[in-house]
Amino acid sequence: MIEQWITGHFSPELAKQILELSADLAHAFGETFIMVSISSLFAVLGGLPLGFLLHVTSRKLFWRNRLANVTGNFLVNVLRSIPFVILLVLLLPLTQWVLGTTIGPTAAAVPLSVAAIAFYARLVEASLCEVDSGIIEAAEAFGTSPLRIIATVLFPEALPGFLRGLTVTLISLVGYSAMAGIVGGGGVGDLAIRFGYYRYQTDVMVVTVIALVILVQVMQVLGDWLAVRSDKKDI
């Protein structure tokens, strides 16, 4: 139906260009979706427990463990200090070993996941630090076990911060995924560079930038809405 509308309202040459660009955009968005979805999943699965580990092993809380805390902080700092484009190249052997290839959006998701885990873990730790220590001390005074404090006090109180941090992580991953074209990962950023920069097709560059701006706006609005809905203080 859309194809018929385009061919009926534009000249044949322009309609052909629009349809070709639409097909390329849809394919590129699909690749970006695969990269961001996989790495976001691993960011939550790895970053959330790592953030909790950094927080509860610090000096302030019940499971103080200096060795675990220093080791975790060191690993997160190392991963976050490496520019993503360099991390992308450094992890090519790991990607080859895990997937048997370094080409494609799934392969690009490996370094994206590693970067996302470290990034989100630090945001989770920051959100947990915002929880009122008085609530934790009251729970400890009632004899609540550490695991129960984590599940019933820390997690619910920090949930809005987790969601805001995840929103920031998702938007950052969209930006990181633009570099995946360097190793053949594809995606919207790769489309913009290949057509808009190397082939001097400014229209493609403009359309992809507008599409990315809309995508990020939607993600930010949705993330803010979920964070507000989960915040008991705003209800």
C-alpha positions as CSV (number, residue, x, y, z in Angstrom):
1,M,0.0,0.0,0.0
2,I,2.8,2.4,0.9
3,E,4.6,1.4,-2.3
4,Q,1.5,2.3,-4.4
5,W,1.1,5.6,-2.6
6,I,4.8,6.5,-3.3
7,T,4.6,5.5,-6.9
8,G,1.4,7.4,-7.3
9,H,2.6,10.7,-5.8
10,F,6.2,11.0,-7.0
11,S,8.0,10.8,-10.3
12,P,9.1,7.2,-11.3
13,E,12.8,8.1,-10.7
14,L,12.2,9.7,-7.3
15,A,9.8,7.0,-6.3
16,K,12.4,4.4,-7.1
17,Q,15.0,6.2,-5.0
18,I,12.6,6.5,-2.1
19,L,11.7,2.8,-2.2
20,E,15.4,1.8,-2.4
21,L,16.2,4.0,0.5
22,S,13.3,2.7,2.5
23,A,14.4,-0.9,2.0
24,D,18.0,0.0,3.0
25,L,16.8,1.8,6.1
26,A,14.6,-1.1,7.1
27,H,17.5,-3.5,6.8
28,A,19.8,-1.2,8.6
29,F,17.3,-0.7,11.5
30,G,16.9,-4.5,11.7
31,E,20.7,-4.9,12.2
32,T,20.8,-2.1,14.8
33,F,17.9,-3.7,16.6
34,I,19.7,-7.0,16.8
35,M,22.9,-5.5,18.1
36,V,21.2,-3.3,20.7
37,S,18.7,-6.0,21.8
38,I,21.4,-8.6,22.4
39,S,23.8,-6.3,24.2
40,S,21.0,-4.8,26.3
41,L,20.0,-8.2,27.5
42,F,23.6,-9.0,28.5
43,A,23.9,-5.5,30.1
44,V,21.0,-6.4,32.4
45,L,22.1,-10.0,33.1
46,G,25.7,-9.0,33.7
47,G,25.6,-5.4,34.8
48,L,22.9,-5.7,37.4
49,P,24.5,-8.3,39.5
50,L,27.9,-6.7,39.0
51,G,26.6,-3.4,40.2
52,F,25.1,-5.1,43.3
53,L,28.4,-6.8,43.9
54,L,30.3,-3.5,43.8
55,H,27.8,-1.9,46.2
56,V,27.3,-4.6,48.9
57,T,31.1,-5.4,49.1
58,S,31.9,-1.7,49.7
59,R,32.7,-0.5,53.2
60,K,29.2,0.7,53.8
61,L,27.3,-2.5,53.7
62,F,26.9,-6.0,55.1
63,W,29.0,-8.1,52.8
64,R,32.2,-6.1,53.0
65,N,34.9,-7.7,50.9
66,R,37.8,-5.5,49.9
67,L,39.3,-8.0,47.5
68,A,36.1,-8.5,45.6
69,N,35.3,-4.8,45.6
70,V,38.7,-3.7,44.4
71,T,38.8,-6.5,41.7
72,G,35.3,-5.6,40.4
73,N,36.1,-1.9,40.4
74,F,39.3,-2.5,38.5
75,L,37.7,-4.6,35.8
76,V,34.9,-2.1,35.3
77,N,37.3,0.8,35.2
78,V,39.6,-1.0,32.7
79,L,36.7,-1.8,30.3
80,R,35.2,1.8,30.6
81,S,38.6,3.4,30.0
82,I,39.1,1.7,26.6
83,P,37.5,3.6,23.7
84,F,34.8,1.4,22.1
85,V,36.3,1.5,18.7
86,I,39.5,0.0,20.2
87,L,37.6,-2.5,22.3
88,L,35.8,-3.5,19.1
89,V,39.1,-4.5,17.5
90,L,40.6,-6.0,20.7
91,L,37.7,-8.4,21.1
92,L,37.7,-9.7,17.6
93,P,39.6,-12.9,18.6
94,L,37.0,-13.5,21.4
95,T,34.1,-12.9,18.9
96,Q,35.7,-15.3,16.4
97,W,36.1,-17.9,19.2
98,V,32.5,-17.5,20.5
99,L,30.6,-17.3,17.2
100,G,33.1,-18.5,14.6
101,T,32.8,-15.2,12.7
102,T,33.5,-11.5,13.2
103,I,31.1,-10.3,10.5
104,G,27.5,-9.3,11.0
105,P,25.3,-7.7,13.7
106,T,25.4,-10.7,16.0
107,A,29.2,-10.7,16.0
108,A,29.2,-6.9,16.7
109,A,26.9,-7.6,19.7
110,V,29.8,-9.4,21.5
111,P,32.0,-6.2,22.1
112,L,28.8,-4.2,22.6
113,S,27.7,-6.5,25.4
114,V,31.1,-6.3,27.1
115,A,31.0,-2.5,27.0
116,A,27.4,-2.4,28.1
117,I,27.9,-4.7,31.1
118,A,30.6,-2.4,32.5
119,F,28.7,0.8,31.7
120,Y,25.4,-0.4,33.2
121,A,27.1,-1.9,36.3
122,R,28.5,1.5,37.2
123,L,25.0,3.1,36.8
124,V,23.4,0.4,38.9
125,E,26.0,1.0,41.7
126,A,25.3,4.8,41.5
127,S,21.5,4.1,41.8
128,L,22.1,1.9,44.8
129,C,24.2,4.6,46.5
130,E,21.1,6.9,46.3
131,V,19.1,4.5,48.6
132,D,18.6,6.0,52.0
133,S,21.0,4.2,54.4
134,G,18.5,4.6,57.2
135,I,16.0,2.2,55.5
136,I,18.8,-0.4,55.3
137,E,19.8,0.1,58.9
138,A,16.2,-0.2,60.0
139,A,15.9,-3.5,58.1
140,E,19.1,-4.8,59.7
141,A,17.7,-3.8,63.1
142,F,14.7,-6.0,62.5
143,G,17.0,-8.9,61.8
144,T,16.4,-9.0,58.1
145,S,18.8,-11.2,56.2
146,P,21.1,-9.6,53.6
147,L,19.5,-11.4,50.7
148,R,16.1,-10.2,51.8
149,I,17.3,-6.7,52.2
150,I,18.6,-6.8,48.6
151,A,15.3,-8.2,47.3
152,T,12.8,-6.2,49.3
153,V,14.7,-2.9,50.1
154,L,17.5,-2.2,47.8
155,F,16.0,-3.4,44.5
156,P,12.6,-1.7,44.9
157,E,14.1,1.6,46.2
158,A,16.7,1.8,43.4
159,L,14.4,0.5,40.6
160,P,13.7,4.0,39.1
161,G,17.4,4.6,38.9
162,F,17.9,1.2,37.3
163,L,15.4,2.1,34.6
164,R,16.9,5.5,34.0
165,G,20.4,3.9,33.8
166,L,19.1,1.3,31.3
167,T,17.7,4.1,29.2
168,V,21.1,5.8,29.1
169,T,22.7,2.5,28.3
170,L,20.3,1.8,25.4
171,I,20.9,5.2,23.9
172,S,24.7,4.8,24.3
173,L,24.5,1.4,22.6
174,V,22.7,3.0,19.6
175,G,25.6,5.3,19.3
176,Y,28.2,2.6,19.8
177,S,26.5,0.4,17.2
178,A,27.3,3.1,14.6
179,M,30.9,2.0,14.9
180,A,30.1,-1.6,14.3
181,G,30.3,-0.9,10.5
182,I,34.1,-0.9,10.9
183,V,34.1,-4.7,11.4
184,G,31.1,-5.4,9.1
185,G,28.4,-5.2,11.7
186,G,26.1,-3.1,9.6
187,G,23.3,-1.0,11.2
188,V,22.0,2.6,10.7
189,G,25.3,4.3,11.4
190,D,27.1,2.1,8.8
191,L,24.4,3.0,6.2
192,A,24.9,6.7,6.9
193,I,28.6,6.5,6.6
194,R,28.7,4.3,3.5
195,F,26.1,6.3,1.5
196,G,26.2,9.7,3.1
197,Y,29.9,10.0,3.5
198,Y,31.7,7.7,1.0
199,R,29.1,8.1,-1.8
200,Y,28.3,11.8,-1.1
201,Q,24.5,11.0,-0.8
202,T,23.6,13.8,1.6
203,D,19.9,12.9,1.5
204,V,20.7,9.4,2.9
205,M,22.8,11.0,5.7
206,V,20.0,13.4,6.6
207,V,17.3,10.7,6.6
208,T,19.3,8.4,8.8
209,V,20.1,11.2,11.2
210,I,16.5,12.1,11.5
211,A,15.5,8.5,12.0
212,L,18.1,8.1,14.8
213,V,16.9,11.3,16.5
214,I,13.3,10.0,16.5
215,L,14.5,6.6,17.8
216,V,16.4,8.1,20.7
217,Q,13.5,10.5,21.6
218,V,11.1,7.5,21.7
219,M,13.5,5.5,23.9
220,Q,14.1,8.5,26.3
221,V,10.4,9.2,26.7
222,L,9.5,5.6,27.2
223,G,12.4,5.1,29.7
224,D,11.4,8.3,31.7
225,W,7.8,7.1,31.7
226,L,8.7,3.7,33.1
227,A,11.0,5.3,35.7
228,V,8.3,7.6,36.9
229,R,5.7,4.8,37.1
230,S,8.1,2.7,39.2
231,D,8.9,5.5,41.6
232,K,6.8,5.1,44.7
233,K,7.6,8.7,45.8
234,D,5.8,10.1,42.7
235,I,2.7,8.1,43.2
